[in-house]
Amino acid sequence: MNPQPRWQGIFPAITTKFHADESIDAEGTARHIDFQIRNGIHGLVTCGSLGEASTLTLEEKLQVAKIALEAADGRVPVLANVSETSTREALRYIDGGNKLGVAGYMVMPSVIYVADAREAMANVRAMAGAAQRPLMVYNNPVAYRVDLKPEHMVELADCEWIAAIKESTGDIRRITDLRNTVGDRYQLFLGVDDLAYEGLALGCDGLLAGVGCAFPRETVALYDLMKAGKFAEALPLYQWMTPMLHLDVSNKLVQNLKLIDALVGVGTEHMRRPRLPLVGDERAFVESVVRKALATRPTKYQSVA
């Protein structure tokens, strides 16, 4: 397997579909993946934060990866997110993912425990060694309080299986700092929905999309326009999306985006407790944002059901 694939484009962090009793809805998950692939996405990631990884057992996460692989049927690469709380469990998960045949992994340097850089880098190296498949390192110090900075990615550059970085600091300056420090050693994906335009303008190779799960063709169109240098044409599309993109940058991103899925008609709000569907003013606000977006949706780029 090539340790340095050319990952680029729109990689949604897919939602995990559940039945009302909180069991995994395999058919619903597969159907939503197929919808996104038919609308042009370039890859996908299973069981990230948006996929409610924290509520799933290791075996259930492997089940979702299997569902995704079967639904994708080789059309796009399927990456499994590794967010186990110990290196030992991460390696057990990776062993399962390898047996399933995932294309690679998005790996979190440390979850719950706030590792220092030495510990986080050692964890990434251990996962890369076990995987022997391409890795995307997910850097999100805002949510997980562990920050692998450009200088740390220089130290990791000798690890051939690290192919990409999902950067979610929320500080758009980090993209330029990474390019200036590591050059083109890694593919850079922007992981903050409402910085998509800015990240692509600064040369990101792709987006780890959230709202793109419900609006895949529109998100792919934004990427295509930006990569073609058609910034002026891309800007109104981005401005149309932005109120919805803000909903991804929230402690209630799962509730927000599953409500979007339901309002658009591509999913349900079923989720695992302790999360509960939105009510009251929170629900009314999301509904108003989505209603306005649907009423002004650009037909040129509209996703096909």
N, C-alpha and C positions, 0 to 999 in steps of 0.2 A: 504494500500500500504506500502511496506517495505521502510522505510526511508533510509536504507543503502544497496542498491543493489550492487552487485559486478560488477560494470562497469569496463571493461578492454578491451584492444585490440585497433583496429583501428576504430576511429570515425571521418570520414571525415566531415569537415565543408563544406557542399555542396554549389555549385554554384546555383544561381537562373537563370533559363533559360528564356530568353525573345524572343519575335518575333521582327522583324525589326522595328515595330512601338512602341517598348518598353513595350508592354503589356506582361503579364506573359504567358509563354509558358508552360501550365500545362502538356501537353503530353510529351514535351521534358524533363521537370524536372522529371517527373515520370520515363521515360525511363532511364535517367541517374542514378537515384537512384536504379532502378532494376539492371542495369549493375554492380553497385558497390556491391550490396548485393550478386548477383550471384558469384562475385569474392571474397567473403569471409569477407567483413567488418563486424565489430561487433556491430556497432551502427552508428548514424549520428546526426548532429546538423544542424538545418535549420536557415537561415537568420542571419548568423554572418557577420563579416566584409567582408569575401569572398563572402557571399551571398547577398552583396549589401544592407544590412539592412538600411543604411542611406538614400537610395532612395525609400524605400517602406513605404507605410502607414501602420498603425497598422492593418487595415483590410486585407491588402495584405499579411502581414507577417502571419496572421492566415490562409489565403488562402494557402500559401506555406506549412505551417504545416499540413494542411488537405491533400494536395497533397502527402506529404511525408508519412503520416500515411496510406493512401490508397495504396500507392506504396509498402510500407514496409509490409503491411498486417500481422503484428505481427512477422515478421522474425527477426527483430532487434529493439532495443529501439530507439525511435525518441525523441530527445531533441530539444526544441525550445529555441533559444537564445533570451534573454531579454536585449535589449539595448536602452530602452526608456530614454528620457532626464529628466524625473521626476518620483519620486516614484509613484505618482498618476497614471500616464499612464502605468507604469510597472505593477501595480496591475490590471489595466483594461485588459492589455494584458494577464496576467497570468490567469485571470478569463476566458478569451476566450480560452486559451490553455487547461485549465482544462476541459472545456466543450467538447473540441475536443477529449480529452483523451491522450494527450502526456505523455510520460513516465517520463518526468522531464524537467528541464530547465538548460541551461547554463546562468548564470547571470553576468552582468557587474556591479561592485560596484558603478560606476558613469561614465556618459558619458557627454562630453563637459565641464560641471562644474568640476573643479579639487577639489574633496572633500578631506577633511582630513580623517584620519583613523576612528575617531569617527563617522563621517557622513557616510562614506562608509560602516562601519560595521552595522550601524543602517538601512541603505538601504537594505543590504543583509538580515538582520533579518526580515525586513518587507516583503520582497519578499518570504522568506521561510515560514513565517506565513501564507501568502495568498495562497501559492502554495499547502502546505501540500503534496508535492511531492519532490523527491530527487533533489538536486541542485548541479551543478558544478560551483564553483566560478571561473570566468575568470580574472586572474590577468595579466594585460599587461601595466606596467608603461611606457614602451617605446612609445606606441601609445596614451595612454589615461592619462598618468601622475598621475595615482592613484596607489599606491603600498600597497597592503595588505601583510605585511611581516610575517615571521613565528610566531612572537609573537602575531600578530593580529589573526592568525588562531588558536592559543591556546585559545584566548578569545572567539572565535566563536565555539569552540569545543562542548559546551553544547547545541548547536542548532542541534537537531537530524536530521533535513532535509538536512543539508549540508553534502553531501556524497563525493565530489571530488573537486579537484583544477585543473584548466588548468593553468599551469605556463608558462608565456611568457616573463619573464624579459630579456631573452637573455643571462643571466649569469647562466651557468650550475651549478655553485656552490650552487645556490638556492635549487636545488633538495636535495642535501645532508643536507643542513641547515634545510630544512623542515622535512626530515626524523628524523634528530637528535632532533628536537624540538617537533614535533607532532606524531612521530612514525608512526603507521599504522592507525591513526584515519581517514585519508582521502585517497582515491585513488588519485594518482598523474598522471596527463596527461601532456605531454610535448606539448607545442603549437608552437614551433619554428621548422619548417620543417628541416632545416639544422643542427639541434642538435639532431636528432632522435636517432642515434646510441649511442651518448653519454648519452642521457637521459635514454634509455632502459638499458644501461650498469650499470647505477647508480640505477636501480630498479624502474623506472617509470612503472606504471600499463598499460599505453597506450599512444597513440598519437592522438592529434587532427590534422588530416592531411589535407594538402591543395593539393599538387601535387598528393596525393593518389586518388583524384577524377578521374584522368585520368589513373592512374596506381595502381588500388586497389590491385590486386593480388600480385604484386611486393612488395607493402607496407606491406601487411599481411605477406608475406614470411619473410620480414626483422624482423617483430615483432616475428614471430614464432621461427626463428633461434636464435634471441637474448634471448628469454625466455628459450630456450633449452640449452643455454650456448654455442652455436656454433658460437662464436664470429668471428673466422677466416673465416668461410664460409659466415657469414653475411657481413663482411667488403667489399669484392669486389662488392656485390650488392649495398651497401650503397654508395660506391665510384662511381658506375655507375649512381646512382640517384642524387648525390650531386649537380652537375651543375644545374639541374632542381630545386632542393630544394632551391637553393639560390634565385630563381625567386619568391619564396613565401615571402621572407623577403625583401619587397620593397613597396614603396608607391603605385606602380602600380601592386600590386599583382593580382588584379582582371583582368586587361588587360593581364598580363603575363599568368595567369592560364587559362583564357578563350581562349587565342591563343593556348596554349598547348592542351586543349580539342579539338579545331578545327583541329589542325594538326594531332592529334591521331585518330580523327574521332568519337569522343564521345560527341560532342557538337558544338555550334556555338560561334561566338564572340559577338553576340548581347548583349548590356549592356545599362544601363540607363545613360543619360547625367547628370552631366557634363563629365563623363568618355567617352573617345573615343578610338576606337581600335588603337593599336600601328602603327606607320609609321616609315619610314626611318631607321636610324641606330638601334633604339631600337627594331623595328620589326625584322630586319635582324639578330640581335644578338640572340633573342629568337628562331627564326627559325633555326639558326645554332646549337644551343644547343639541340633542340628537334630532328633535323635531325640526329645528331651524336648519341643521345640516342636511337633512333629507329633503327639505323644501327647496333648498338652493344647490342641491347636488349637481356637479358638472356632468352633463350627460356624455360628454366626449370620453370621459375616463371611467364610466360607471361599471362597477363589478357586476358580473353576470351570475345569477343564482344557479 
